[in-house]
Amino acid sequence: MPEPTLVDELVRCAELFRLAREIEAALLMVDILDRAAPLLASAPPVVAEQWPLVLSAIFSHQQAQDWLAVADDLQYELVEIFRALS
């Protein structure tokens, strides 16, 4: 079976947030974001400038414990950034 991509893992992480498994999801999210940061360092400017905006939204929603908004940001906003890198 092939190794899951970052996009696959973002979708899985969003699913965990939607299932109210926020601790497991938060740990996975940190791992994904740590692995994603170096990829975005060499991203085109139009993609790289979206990264801090999406991260800010994710962390704001996380602080408010709005897990569905975190899931949406991961699955829709962040996935689009990674697809733009492909």
PDB file of N, CA, C and O in Angstrom:
ATOM      1  N   MET A   1       0.848  -1.185   0.000  1.00  0.00           N
ATOM      2  CA  MET A   1       0.000   0.000   0.000  1.00  0.00           C
ATOM      3  C   MET A   1       0.890   1.243   0.000  1.00  0.00           C
ATOM      4  O   MET A   1       1.850   1.314   0.767  1.00  0.00           O
ATOM      5  N   PRO A   2       0.578   2.229  -0.858  1.00  0.00           N
ATOM      6  CA  PRO A   2       1.431   3.421  -0.932  1.00  0.00           C
ATOM      7  C   PRO A   2       1.342   4.267   0.334  1.00  0.00           C
ATOM      8  O   PRO A   2       0.344   4.260   1.056  1.00  0.00           O
ATOM      9  N   GLU A   3       2.415   4.985   0.565  1.00  0.00           N
ATOM     10  CA  GLU A   3       2.492   5.906   1.711  1.00  0.00           C
ATOM     11  C   GLU A   3       1.465   7.030   1.521  1.00  0.00           C
ATOM     12  O   GLU A   3       1.364   7.584   0.426  1.00  0.00           O
ATOM     13  N   PRO A   4       0.702   7.375   2.568  1.00  0.00           N
ATOM     14  CA  PRO A   4      -0.272   8.467   2.416  1.00  0.00           C
ATOM     15  C   PRO A   4       0.430   9.800   2.154  1.00  0.00           C
ATOM     16  O   PRO A   4       1.483  10.083   2.725  1.00  0.00           O
ATOM     17  N   THR A   5      -0.159  10.594   1.299  1.00  0.00           N
ATOM     18  CA  THR A   5       0.391  11.913   1.003  1.00  0.00           C
ATOM     19  C   THR A   5      -0.036  12.895   2.090  1.00  0.00           C
ATOM     20  O   THR A   5      -0.890  12.585   2.921  1.00  0.00           O
ATOM     21  N   LEU A   6       0.563  14.075   2.075  1.00  0.00           N
ATOM     22  CA  LEU A   6       0.158  15.108   3.033  1.00  0.00           C
ATOM     23  C   LEU A   6      -1.314  15.467   2.849  1.00  0.00           C
ATOM     24  O   LEU A   6      -2.017  15.729   3.825  1.00  0.00           O
ATOM     25  N   VAL A   7      -1.778  15.480   1.614  1.00  0.00           N
ATOM     26  CA  VAL A   7      -3.193  15.769   1.360  1.00  0.00           C
ATOM     27  C   VAL A   7      -4.067  14.692   1.996  1.00  0.00           C
ATOM     28  O   VAL A   7      -5.070  15.005   2.638  1.00  0.00           O
ATOM     29  N   ASP A   8      -3.691  13.427   1.821  1.00  0.00           N
ATOM     30  CA  ASP A   8      -4.443  12.328   2.449  1.00  0.00           C
ATOM     31  C   ASP A   8      -4.482  12.505   3.963  1.00  0.00           C
ATOM     32  O   ASP A   8      -5.519  12.311   4.596  1.00  0.00           O
ATOM     33  N   GLU A   9      -3.348  12.873   4.527  1.00  0.00           N
ATOM     34  CA  GLU A   9      -3.270  13.031   5.979  1.00  0.00           C
ATOM     35  C   GLU A   9      -4.063  14.248   6.465  1.00  0.00           C
ATOM     36  O   GLU A   9      -4.642  14.213   7.551  1.00  0.00           O
ATOM     37  N   LEU A  10      -4.094  15.317   5.675  1.00  0.00           N
ATOM     38  CA  LEU A  10      -4.912  16.475   6.038  1.00  0.00           C
ATOM     39  C   LEU A  10      -6.393  16.108   6.066  1.00  0.00           C
ATOM     40  O   LEU A  10      -7.126  16.514   6.968  1.00  0.00           O
ATOM     41  N   VAL A  11      -6.821  15.342   5.076  1.00  0.00           N
ATOM     42  CA  VAL A  11      -8.219  14.900   5.032  1.00  0.00           C
ATOM     43  C   VAL A  11      -8.518  14.008   6.228  1.00  0.00           C
ATOM     44  O   VAL A  11      -9.570  14.143   6.854  1.00  0.00           O
ATOM     45  N   ARG A  12      -7.611  13.103   6.549  1.00  0.00           N
ATOM     46  CA  ARG A  12      -7.791  12.224   7.715  1.00  0.00           C
ATOM     47  C   ARG A  12      -7.851  13.049   9.005  1.00  0.00           C
ATOM     48  O   ARG A  12      -8.678  12.782   9.877  1.00  0.00           O
ATOM     49  N   CYS A  13      -6.993  14.029   9.118  1.00  0.00           N
ATOM     50  CA  CYS A  13      -6.970  14.896  10.295  1.00  0.00           C
ATOM     51  C   CYS A  13      -8.295  15.651  10.416  1.00  0.00           C
ATOM     52  O   CYS A  13      -8.849  15.756  11.510  1.00  0.00           O
ATOM     53  N   ALA A  14      -8.798  16.170   9.315  1.00  0.00           N
ATOM     54  CA  ALA A  14     -10.089  16.864   9.324  1.00  0.00           C
ATOM     55  C   ALA A  14     -11.200  15.921   9.779  1.00  0.00           C
ATOM     56  O   ALA A  14     -12.082  16.314  10.543  1.00  0.00           O
ATOM     57  N   GLU A  15     -11.153  14.684   9.308  1.00  0.00           N
ATOM     58  CA  GLU A  15     -12.152  13.692   9.730  1.00  0.00           C
ATOM     59  C   GLU A  15     -12.102  13.478  11.240  1.00  0.00           C
ATOM     60  O   GLU A  15     -13.142  13.373  11.890  1.00  0.00           O
ATOM     61  N   LEU A  16     -10.902  13.413  11.792  1.00  0.00           N
ATOM     62  CA  LEU A  16     -10.763  13.224  13.239  1.00  0.00           C
ATOM     63  C   LEU A  16     -11.362  14.400  14.010  1.00  0.00           C
ATOM     64  O   LEU A  16     -12.031  14.200  15.024  1.00  0.00           O
ATOM     65  N   PHE A  17     -11.125  15.625  13.534  1.00  0.00           N
ATOM     66  CA  PHE A  17     -11.729  16.785  14.197  1.00  0.00           C
ATOM     67  C   PHE A  17     -13.254  16.705  14.126  1.00  0.00           C
ATOM     68  O   PHE A  17     -13.940  17.023  15.097  1.00  0.00           O
ATOM     69  N   ARG A  18     -13.778  16.283  12.986  1.00  0.00           N
ATOM     70  CA  ARG A  18     -15.237  16.182  12.839  1.00  0.00           C
ATOM     71  C   ARG A  18     -15.835  15.092  13.723  1.00  0.00           C
ATOM     72  O   ARG A  18     -17.007  15.161  14.093  1.00  0.00           O
ATOM     73  N   LEU A  19     -15.042  14.100  14.057  1.00  0.00           N
ATOM     74  CA  LEU A  19     -15.502  13.017  14.927  1.00  0.00           C
ATOM     75  C   LEU A  19     -15.269  13.328  16.407  1.00  0.00           C
ATOM     76  O   LEU A  19     -15.438  12.456  17.260  1.00  0.00           O
ATOM     77  N   ALA A  20     -14.885  14.565  16.710  1.00  0.00           N
ATOM     78  CA  ALA A  20     -14.627  15.021  18.087  1.00  0.00           C
ATOM     79  C   ALA A  20     -13.460  14.292  18.728  1.00  0.00           C
ATOM     80  O   ALA A  20     -13.425  14.107  19.945  1.00  0.00           O
ATOM     81  N   ARG A  21     -12.510  13.882  17.911  1.00  0.00           N
ATOM     82  CA  ARG A  21     -11.284  13.260  18.418  1.00  0.00           C
ATOM     83  C   ARG A  21     -10.170  14.299  18.313  1.00  0.00           C
ATOM     84  O   ARG A  21      -9.144  14.083  17.667  1.00  0.00           O
ATOM     85  N   GLU A  22     -10.413  15.451  18.980  1.00  0.00           N
ATOM     86  CA  GLU A  22      -9.547  16.612  18.799  1.00  0.00           C
ATOM     87  C   GLU A  22      -8.130  16.425  19.313  1.00  0.00           C
ATOM     88  O   GLU A  22      -7.208  17.031  18.767  1.00  0.00           O
ATOM     89  N   ILE A  23      -7.919  15.616  20.333  1.00  0.00           N
ATOM     90  CA  ILE A  23      -6.551  15.407  20.830  1.00  0.00           C
ATOM     91  C   ILE A  23      -5.738  14.644  19.792  1.00  0.00           C
ATOM     92  O   ILE A  23      -4.628  15.047  19.446  1.00  0.00           O
ATOM     93  N   GLU A  24      -6.288  13.552  19.302  1.00  0.00           N
ATOM     94  CA  GLU A  24      -5.609  12.771  18.259  1.00  0.00           C
ATOM     95  C   GLU A  24      -5.412  13.622  17.004  1.00  0.00           C
ATOM     96  O   GLU A  24      -4.349  13.588  16.383  1.00  0.00           O
ATOM     97  N   ALA A  25      -6.433  14.378  16.640  1.00  0.00           N
ATOM     98  CA  ALA A  25      -6.358  15.223  15.451  1.00  0.00           C
ATOM     99  C   ALA A  25      -5.310  16.321  15.613  1.00  0.00           C
ATOM    100  O   ALA A  25      -4.558  16.604  14.680  1.00  0.00           O
ATOM    101  N   ALA A  26      -5.257  16.939  16.791  1.00  0.00           N
ATOM    102  CA  ALA A  26      -4.291  18.015  17.027  1.00  0.00           C
ATOM    103  C   ALA A  26      -2.856  17.500  16.946  1.00  0.00           C
ATOM    104  O   ALA A  26      -1.981  18.178  16.408  1.00  0.00           O
ATOM    105  N   LEU A  27      -2.616  16.311  17.474  1.00  0.00           N
ATOM    106  CA  LEU A  27      -1.271  15.725  17.391  1.00  0.00           C
ATOM    107  C   LEU A  27      -0.894  15.438  15.943  1.00  0.00           C
ATOM    108  O   LEU A  27       0.233  15.703  15.526  1.00  0.00           O
ATOM    109  N   LEU A  28      -1.838  14.896  15.179  1.00  0.00           N
ATOM    110  CA  LEU A  28      -1.586  14.626  13.767  1.00  0.00           C
ATOM    111  C   LEU A  28      -1.364  15.931  13.011  1.00  0.00           C
ATOM    112  O   LEU A  28      -0.491  16.006  12.146  1.00  0.00           O
ATOM    113  N   MET A  29      -2.142  16.951  13.330  1.00  0.00           N
ATOM    114  CA  MET A  29      -2.011  18.240  12.658  1.00  0.00           C
ATOM    115  C   MET A  29      -0.624  18.841  12.880  1.00  0.00           C
ATOM    116  O   MET A  29      -0.017  19.357  11.941  1.00  0.00           O
ATOM    117  N   VAL A  30      -0.125  18.780  14.095  1.00  0.00           N
ATOM    118  CA  VAL A  30       1.216  19.301  14.389  1.00  0.00           C
ATOM    119  C   VAL A  30       2.261  18.566  13.561  1.00  0.00           C
ATOM    120  O   VAL A  30       3.164  19.190  13.003  1.00  0.00           O
ATOM    121  N   ASP A  31       2.143  17.253  13.480  1.00  0.00           N
ATOM    122  CA  ASP A  31       3.078  16.453  12.685  1.00  0.00           C
ATOM    123  C   ASP A  31       3.015  16.852  11.210  1.00  0.00           C
ATOM    124  O   ASP A  31       4.049  17.026  10.566  1.00  0.00           O
ATOM    125  N   ILE A  32       1.815  16.996  10.685  1.00  0.00           N
ATOM    126  CA  ILE A  32       1.644  17.370   9.275  1.00  0.00           C
ATOM    127  C   ILE A  32       2.242  18.752   9.017  1.00  0.00           C
ATOM    128  O   ILE A  32       2.973  18.939   8.045  1.00  0.00           O
ATOM    129  N   LEU A  33       1.938  19.711   9.876  1.00  0.00           N
ATOM    130  CA  LEU A  33       2.434  21.074   9.674  1.00  0.00           C
ATOM    131  C   LEU A  33       3.954  21.146   9.787  1.00  0.00           C
ATOM    132  O   LEU A  33       4.592  21.915   9.069  1.00  0.00           O
ATOM    133  N   ASP A  34       4.538  20.353  10.680  1.00  0.00           N
ATOM    134  CA  ASP A  34       6.003  20.299  10.786  1.00  0.00           C
ATOM    135  C   ASP A  34       6.627  19.780   9.493  1.00  0.00           C
ATOM    136  O   ASP A  34       7.648  20.298   9.041  1.00  0.00           O
ATOM    137  N   ARG A  35       6.018  18.770   8.909  1.00  0.00           N
ATOM    138  CA  ARG A  35       6.549  18.207   7.666  1.00  0.00           C
ATOM    139  C   ARG A  35       6.260  19.096   6.464  1.00  0.00           C
ATOM    140  O   ARG A  35       6.986  19.053   5.471  1.00  0.00           O
ATOM    141  N   ALA A  36       5.213  19.893   6.546  1.00  0.00           N
ATOM    142  CA  ALA A  36       4.826  20.745   5.424  1.00  0.00           C
ATOM    143  C   ALA A  36       5.656  22.021   5.329  1.00  0.00           C
ATOM    144  O   ALA A  36       5.888  22.526   4.231  1.00  0.00           O
ATOM    145  N   ALA A  37       6.100  22.539   6.452  1.00  0.00           N
ATOM    146  CA  ALA A  37       6.811  23.821   6.465  1.00  0.00           C
ATOM    147  C   ALA A  37       7.990  23.874   5.493  1.00  0.00           C
ATOM    148  O   ALA A  37       8.110  24.854   4.759  1.00  0.00           O
ATOM    149  N   PRO A  38       8.871  22.858   5.453  1.00  0.00           N
ATOM    150  CA  PRO A  38       9.983  22.930   4.498  1.00  0.00           C
ATOM    151  C   PRO A  38       9.524  22.951   3.036  1.00  0.00           C
ATOM    152  O   PRO A  38      10.169  23.582   2.198  1.00  0.00           O
ATOM    153  N   LEU A  39       8.431  22.278   2.728  1.00  0.00           N
ATOM    154  CA  LEU A  39       7.919  22.283   1.354  1.00  0.00           C
ATOM    155  C   LEU A  39       7.446  23.677   0.957  1.00  0.00           C
ATOM    156  O   LEU A  39       7.622  24.107  -0.183  1.00  0.00           O
ATOM    157  N   LEU A  40       6.853  24.363   1.901  1.00  0.00           N
ATOM    158  CA  LEU A  40       6.321  25.689   1.603  1.00  0.00           C
ATOM    159  C   LEU A  40       7.406  26.753   1.549  1.00  0.00           C
ATOM    160  O   LEU A  40       7.191  27.831   0.997  1.00  0.00           O
ATOM    161  N   ALA A  41       8.562  26.460   2.114  1.00  0.00           N
ATOM    162  CA  ALA A  41       9.678  27.416   2.071  1.00  0.00           C
ATOM    163  C   ALA A  41      10.127  27.672   0.637  1.00  0.00           C
ATOM    164  O   ALA A  41      10.611  28.757   0.315  1.00  0.00           O
ATOM    165  N   SER A  42       9.965  26.670  -0.219  1.00  0.00           N
ATOM    166  CA  SER A  42      10.377  26.823  -1.617  1.00  0.00           C
ATOM    167  C   SER A  42       9.181  26.980  -2.555  1.00  0.00           C
ATOM    168  O   SER A  42       9.320  26.826  -3.768  1.00  0.00           O
ATOM    169  N   ALA A  43       8.028  27.279  -2.008  1.00  0.00           N
ATOM    170  CA  ALA A  43       6.815  27.425  -2.814  1.00  0.00           C
ATOM    171  C   ALA A  43       6.821  28.750  -3.567  1.00  0.00           C
ATOM    172  O   ALA A  43       7.468  29.709  -3.146  1.00  0.00           O
ATOM    173  N   PRO A  44       6.100  28.798  -4.678  1.00  0.00           N
ATOM    174  CA  PRO A  44       5.958  30.077  -5.388  1.00  0.00           C
ATOM    175  C   PRO A  44       5.311  31.120  -4.470  1.00  0.00           C
ATOM    176  O   PRO A  44       4.512  30.766  -3.602  1.00  0.00           O
ATOM    177  N   PRO A  45       5.643  32.386  -4.651  1.00  0.00           N
ATOM    178  CA  PRO A  45       5.135  33.432  -3.757  1.00  0.00           C
ATOM    179  C   PRO A  45       3.613  33.451  -3.616  1.00  0.00           C
ATOM    180  O   PRO A  45       3.100  33.669  -2.519  1.00  0.00           O
ATOM    181  N   VAL A  46       2.895  33.229  -4.698  1.00  0.00           N
ATOM    182  CA  VAL A  46       1.431  33.269  -4.633  1.00  0.00           C
ATOM    183  C   VAL A  46       0.884  32.180  -3.706  1.00  0.00           C
ATOM    184  O   VAL A  46      -0.157  32.364  -3.074  1.00  0.00           O
ATOM    185  N   VAL A  47       1.582  31.053  -3.628  1.00  0.00           N
ATOM    186  CA  VAL A  47       1.182  29.958  -2.738  1.00  0.00           C
ATOM    187  C   VAL A  47       1.688  30.235  -1.326  1.00  0.00           C
ATOM    188  O   VAL A  47       0.953  30.070  -0.352  1.00  0.00           O
ATOM    189  N   ALA A  48       2.938  30.654  -1.223  1.00  0.00           N
ATOM    190  CA  ALA A  48       3.558  30.879   0.090  1.00  0.00           C
ATOM    191  C   ALA A  48       2.844  31.963   0.893  1.00  0.00           C
ATOM    192  O   ALA A  48       2.803  31.890   2.122  1.00  0.00           O
ATOM    193  N   GLU A  49       2.287  32.954   0.228  1.00  0.00           N
ATOM    194  CA  GLU A  49       1.618  34.024   0.973  1.00  0.00           C
ATOM    195  C   GLU A  49       0.273  33.580   1.549  1.00  0.00           C
ATOM    196  O   GLU A  49      -0.242  34.220   2.466  1.00  0.00           O
ATOM    197  N   GLN A  50      -0.297  32.509   1.035  1.00  0.00           N
ATOM    198  CA  GLN A  50      -1.553  31.970   1.578  1.00  0.00           C
ATOM    199  C   GLN A  50      -1.320  31.194   2.871  1.00  0.00           C
ATOM    200  O   GLN A  50      -2.194  31.153   3.737  1.00  0.00           O
ATOM    201  N   TRP A  51      -0.152  30.583   3.004  1.00  0.00           N
ATOM    202  CA  TRP A  51       0.187  29.721   4.137  1.00  0.00           C
ATOM    203  C   TRP A  51      -0.042  30.396   5.485  1.00  0.00           C
ATOM    204  O   TRP A  51      -0.773  29.840   6.305  1.00  0.00           O
ATOM    205  N   PRO A  52       0.544  31.576   5.767  1.00  0.00           N
ATOM    206  CA  PRO A  52       0.333  32.178   7.095  1.00  0.00           C
ATOM    207  C   PRO A  52      -1.122  32.583   7.341  1.00  0.00           C
ATOM    208  O   PRO A  52      -1.581  32.566   8.483  1.00  0.00           O
ATOM    209  N   LEU A  53      -1.840  32.943   6.296  1.00  0.00           N
ATOM    210  CA  LEU A  53      -3.247  33.316   6.466  1.00  0.00           C
ATOM    211  C   LEU A  53      -4.086  32.117   6.898  1.00  0.00           C
ATOM    212  O   LEU A  53      -4.925  32.221   7.793  1.00  0.00           O
ATOM    213  N   VAL A  54      -3.851  30.987   6.255  1.00  0.00           N
ATOM    214  CA  VAL A  54      -4.597  29.773   6.600  1.00  0.00           C
ATOM    215  C   VAL A  54      -4.194  29.288   7.987  1.00  0.00           C
ATOM    216  O   VAL A  54      -5.051  28.898   8.781  1.00  0.00           O
ATOM    217  N   LEU A  55      -2.897  29.309   8.286  1.00  0.00           N
ATOM    218  CA  LEU A  55      -2.445  28.891   9.621  1.00  0.00           C
ATOM    219  C   LEU A  55      -3.058  29.759  10.713  1.00  0.00           C
ATOM    220  O   LEU A  55      -3.474  29.255  11.756  1.00  0.00           O
ATOM    221  N   SER A  56      -3.110  31.047  10.473  1.00  0.00           N
ATOM    222  CA  SER A  56      -3.701  31.954  11.449  1.00  0.00           C
ATOM    223  C   SER A  56      -5.171  31.608  11.689  1.00  0.00           C
ATOM    224  O   SER A  56      -5.631  31.601  12.830  1.00  0.00           O
ATOM    225  N   ALA A  57      -5.896  31.324  10.627  1.00  0.00           N
ATOM    226  CA  ALA A  57      -7.306  30.942  10.764  1.00  0.00           C
ATOM    227  C   ALA A  57      -7.442  29.635  11.531  1.00  0.00           C
ATOM    228  O   ALA A  57      -8.304  29.506  12.401  1.00  0.00           O
ATOM    229  N   ILE A  58      -6.589  28.663  11.208  1.00  0.00           N
ATOM    230  CA  ILE A  58      -6.634  27.368  11.896  1.00  0.00           C
ATOM    231  C   ILE A  58      -6.389  27.553  13.387  1.00  0.00           C
ATOM    232  O   ILE A  58      -7.140  27.028  14.209  1.00  0.00           O
ATOM    233  N   PHE A  59      -5.350  28.290  13.742  1.00  0.00           N
ATOM    234  CA  PHE A  59      -5.016  28.463  15.153  1.00  0.00           C
ATOM    235  C   PHE A  59      -6.085  29.276  15.890  1.00  0.00           C
ATOM    236  O   PHE A  59      -6.360  29.022  17.063  1.00  0.00           O
ATOM    237  N   SER A  60      -6.679  30.242  15.209  1.00  0.00           N
ATOM    238  CA  SER A  60      -7.760  31.014  15.809  1.00  0.00           C
ATOM    239  C   SER A  60      -8.969  30.120  16.096  1.00  0.00           C
ATOM    240  O   SER A  60      -9.564  30.194  17.171  1.00  0.00           O
ATOM    241  N   HIS A  61      -9.321  29.283  15.133  1.00  0.00           N
ATOM    242  CA  HIS A  61     -10.437  28.351  15.334  1.00  0.00           C
ATOM    243  C   HIS A  61     -10.108  27.313  16.401  1.00  0.00           C
ATOM    244  O   HIS A  61     -10.978  26.904  17.170  1.00  0.00           O
ATOM    245  N   GLN A  62      -8.859  26.896  16.441  1.00  0.00           N
ATOM    246  CA  GLN A  62      -8.453  25.914  17.453  1.00  0.00           C
ATOM    247  C   GLN A  62      -8.557  26.531  18.851  1.00  0.00           C
ATOM    248  O   GLN A  62      -9.033  25.884  19.784  1.00  0.00           O
ATOM    249  N   GLN A  63      -8.117  27.766  18.989  1.00  0.00           N
ATOM    250  CA  GLN A  63      -8.186  28.441  20.284  1.00  0.00           C
ATOM    251  C   GLN A  63      -9.638  28.589  20.749  1.00  0.00           C
ATOM    252  O   GLN A  63      -9.927  28.499  21.942  1.00  0.00           O
ATOM    253  N   ALA A  64     -10.546  28.816  19.797  1.00  0.00           N
ATOM    254  CA  ALA A  64     -11.967  28.942  20.121  1.00  0.00           C
ATOM    255  C   ALA A  64     -12.644  27.575  20.261  1.00  0.00           C
ATOM    256  O   ALA A  64     -13.837  27.490  20.551  1.00  0.00           O
ATOM    257  N   GLN A  65     -11.879  26.524  20.056  1.00  0.00           N
ATOM    258  CA  GLN A  65     -12.375  25.143  20.091  1.00  0.00           C
ATOM    259  C   GLN A  65     -13.511  24.924  19.096  1.00  0.00           C
ATOM    260  O   GLN A  65     -14.470  24.201  19.368  1.00  0.00           O
ATOM    261  N   ASP A  66     -13.379  25.564  17.942  1.00  0.00           N
ATOM    262  CA  ASP A  66     -14.331  25.391  16.846  1.00  0.00           C
ATOM    263  C   ASP A  66     -13.760  24.323  15.917  1.00  0.00           C
ATOM    264  O   ASP A  66     -13.164  24.629  14.884  1.00  0.00           O
ATOM    265  N   TRP A  67     -13.956  23.069  16.307  1.00  0.00           N
ATOM    266  CA  TRP A  67     -13.305  21.948  15.628  1.00  0.00           C
ATOM    267  C   TRP A  67     -13.799  21.776  14.196  1.00  0.00           C
ATOM    268  O   TRP A  67     -13.036  21.348  13.330  1.00  0.00           O
ATOM    269  N   LEU A  68     -15.058  22.101  13.934  1.00  0.00           N
ATOM    270  CA  LEU A  68     -15.560  21.979  12.563  1.00  0.00           C
ATOM    271  C   LEU A  68     -14.897  23.004  11.645  1.00  0.00           C
ATOM    272  O   LEU A  68     -14.613  22.705  10.485  1.00  0.00           O
ATOM    273  N   ALA A  69     -14.652  24.195  12.151  1.00  0.00           N
ATOM    274  CA  ALA A  69     -13.951  25.208  11.352  1.00  0.00           C
ATOM    275  C   ALA A  69     -12.499  24.796  11.116  1.00  0.00           C
ATOM    276  O   ALA A  69     -11.967  25.007  10.027  1.00  0.00           O
ATOM    277  N   VAL A  70     -11.857  24.214  12.124  1.00  0.00           N
ATOM    278  CA  VAL A  70     -10.493  23.704  11.946  1.00  0.00           C
ATOM    279  C   VAL A  70     -10.500  22.637  10.855  1.00  0.00           C
ATOM    280  O   VAL A  70      -9.649  22.645   9.966  1.00  0.00           O
ATOM    281  N   ALA A  71     -11.460  21.724  10.928  1.00  0.00           N
ATOM    282  CA  ALA A  71     -11.562  20.654   9.931  1.00  0.00           C
ATOM    283  C   ALA A  71     -11.753  21.228   8.533  1.00  0.00           C
ATOM    284  O   ALA A  71     -11.112  20.776   7.584  1.00  0.00           O
ATOM    285  N   ASP A  72     -12.625  22.215   8.401  1.00  0.00           N
ATOM    286  CA  ASP A  72     -12.850  22.831   7.090  1.00  0.00           C
ATOM    287  C   ASP A  72     -11.584  23.503   6.570  1.00  0.00           C
ATOM    288  O   ASP A  72     -11.245  23.366   5.394  1.00  0.00           O
ATOM    289  N   ASP A  73     -10.884  24.230   7.441  1.00  0.00           N
ATOM    290  CA  ASP A  73      -9.636  24.881   7.024  1.00  0.00           C
ATOM    291  C   ASP A  73      -8.613  23.860   6.543  1.00  0.00           C
ATOM    292  O   ASP A  73      -7.944  24.068   5.530  1.00  0.00           O
ATOM    293  N   LEU A  74      -8.496  22.765   7.268  1.00  0.00           N
ATOM    294  CA  LEU A  74      -7.541  21.727   6.880  1.00  0.00           C
ATOM    295  C   LEU A  74      -7.934  21.085   5.561  1.00  0.00           C
ATOM    296  O   LEU A  74      -7.116  20.970   4.649  1.00  0.00           O
ATOM    297  N   GLN A  75      -9.184  20.668   5.466  1.00  0.00           N
ATOM    298  CA  GLN A  75      -9.613  19.882   4.314  1.00  0.00           C
ATOM    299  C   GLN A  75      -9.782  20.709   3.045  1.00  0.00           C
ATOM    300  O   GLN A  75      -9.575  20.197   1.945  1.00  0.00           O
ATOM    301  N   TYR A  76     -10.150  21.962   3.179  1.00  0.00           N
ATOM    302  CA  TYR A  76     -10.415  22.746   1.979  1.00  0.00           C
ATOM    303  C   TYR A  76      -9.342  23.791   1.702  1.00  0.00           C
ATOM    304  O   TYR A  76      -8.831  23.862   0.584  1.00  0.00           O
ATOM    305  N   GLU A  77      -8.994  24.593   2.682  1.00  0.00           N
ATOM    306  CA  GLU A  77      -8.019  25.664   2.456  1.00  0.00           C
ATOM    307  C   GLU A  77      -6.594  25.124   2.319  1.00  0.00           C
ATOM    308  O   GLU A  77      -5.898  25.423   1.349  1.00  0.00           O
ATOM    309  N   LEU A  78      -6.173  24.332   3.291  1.00  0.00           N
ATOM    310  CA  LEU A  78      -4.793  23.840   3.285  1.00  0.00           C
ATOM    311  C   LEU A  78      -4.563  22.816   2.176  1.00  0.00           C
ATOM    312  O   LEU A  78      -3.490  22.785   1.573  1.00  0.00           O
ATOM    313  N   VAL A  79      -5.550  21.989   1.908  1.00  0.00           N
ATOM    314  CA  VAL A  79      -5.418  21.017   0.816  1.00  0.00           C
ATOM    315  C   VAL A  79      -5.196  21.744  -0.506  1.00  0.00           C
ATOM    316  O   VAL A  79      -4.395  21.297  -1.327  1.00  0.00           O
ATOM    317  N   GLU A  80      -5.889  22.853  -0.723  1.00  0.00           N
ATOM    318  CA  GLU A  80      -5.702  23.617  -1.964  1.00  0.00           C
ATOM    319  C   GLU A  80      -4.273  24.141  -2.088  1.00  0.00           C
ATOM    320  O   GLU A  80      -3.711  24.159  -3.183  1.00  0.00           O
ATOM    321  N   ILE A  81      -3.692  24.563  -0.984  1.00  0.00           N
ATOM    322  CA  ILE A  81      -2.303  25.025  -1.011  1.00  0.00           C
ATOM    323  C   ILE A  81      -1.380  23.889  -1.437  1.00  0.00           C
ATOM    324  O   ILE A  81      -0.496  24.088  -2.269  1.00  0.00           O
ATOM    325  N   PHE A  82      -1.578  22.711  -0.876  1.00  0.00           N
ATOM    326  CA  PHE A  82      -0.707  21.584  -1.220  1.00  0.00           C
ATOM    327  C   PHE A  82      -0.935  21.088  -2.637  1.00  0.00           C
ATOM    328  O   PHE A  82       0.000  20.632  -3.295  1.00  0.00           O
ATOM    329  N   ARG A  83      -2.149  21.172  -3.103  1.00  0.00           N
ATOM    330  CA  ARG A  83      -2.407  20.791  -4.500  1.00  0.00           C
ATOM    331  C   ARG A  83      -1.733  21.771  -5.452  1.00  0.00           C
ATOM    332  O   ARG A  83      -1.300  21.379  -6.536  1.00  0.00           O
ATOM    333  N   ALA A  84      -1.641  23.029  -5.065  1.00  0.00           N
ATOM    334  CA  ALA A  84      -0.963  24.026  -5.897  1.00  0.00           C
ATOM    335  C   ALA A  84       0.535  23.750  -5.984  1.00  0.00           C
ATOM    336  O   ALA A  84       1.187  24.157  -6.946  1.00  0.00           O
ATOM    337  N   LEU A  85       1.081  23.062  -4.983  1.00  0.00           N
ATOM    338  CA  LEU A  85       2.510  22.721  -5.003  1.00  0.00           C
ATOM    339  C   LEU A  85       2.807  21.533  -5.903  1.00  0.00           C
ATOM    340  O   LEU A  85       3.945  21.349  -6.334  1.00  0.00           O
ATOM    341  N   SER A  86       1.796  20.726  -6.187  1.00  0.00           N
ATOM    342  CA  SER A  86       2.005  19.500  -6.979  1.00  0.00           C
ATOM    343  C   SER A  86       2.161  19.797  -8.446  1.00  0.00           C
ATOM    344  O   SER A  86       2.343  18.879  -9.246  1.00  0.00           O
TER     345      SER A  86
END
